[in-house]
């Protein structure tokens, strides 16, 4: 029989903050992740703690992917403040509950069914005979728009094949659920050095619609390649990362060090380029120091 005792450990939290959490409309997963963060921080007398997705999954019983996606939702709602840590993310609860956002809730549709059961009335079947005397659901007369719709689908399929370089893939579906911003030009993206020209073109097609997040997805792929986590196809892994991005479960943290190292290298290269001086500039400085005409000095010192 369970017998919890305060002496075995307890979580100290202000009643005002606990009341705010109780009142706030959150989903079941959001409540689980929020309580897990409180347990890992306030439960150990800390304001902030370095928590990984696997730790949240162990506490909540959710998958690591669901934990990462739900954590991003809480961050967007300003309920949880998180930044990069050594093992996962340094997380803390935002105690200013007045600035918490409210998640979108599914609003049930209004119907005219029975108020007690909520069931819709069953419509009556049309007893009138069809105009041609038979009732055939496959008849072209009953489905006048079948052929144009099929032609339109075939047209979209050909367009999708052209976009994907002859390989129709769901990641480049011609029927996106939401309008997406255009991706950066292929020349601006930094692909893994292991990719050849053909793989770069296919990767660019997979990244279509990811907008400014395309490079972050490539950085996570590069981190997986360097860690030796890819056993079969890098493009297949890239397709999976794009699908995660579309459903909101993509985690850019594994590739952040790739982006940081690239930024440091670019800053170092620019600084080094600014410090470099041409031979002509150095000779002109010497000419001014000697008090001789610069052009004549350049002619004398420059080999013919």
Secondary structure, 3 states (H helix, E strand, C coil): CCCCCHHHCCCCCCHHHHHHHHHCCCCHHHHHHHHHHHHHHHHHCCCCEEECHHHHHHHHCCCHHHHHHHHHHHHHCCCEEEEECCCCEEEEECCCHHHCCCCCCCCCCCCCCCCCCCCCCCCCCCCCCCCCCCCCCCCCCCCCCHHHHHHHHHHHHHHHHHHCCCCCCHHHCCCCCCCCCCCCCHHHCCCCCCCCHHHHHHHHHHCCCCHHHHHHHHHHHHHHHHCCCCCCCHHHHHHHHHHHHHHCCCCCHHHHHHHHHHHHHHHHHHHHHHHCCCHHHHHHHHHHHHCCCHHHHHHHHCCC
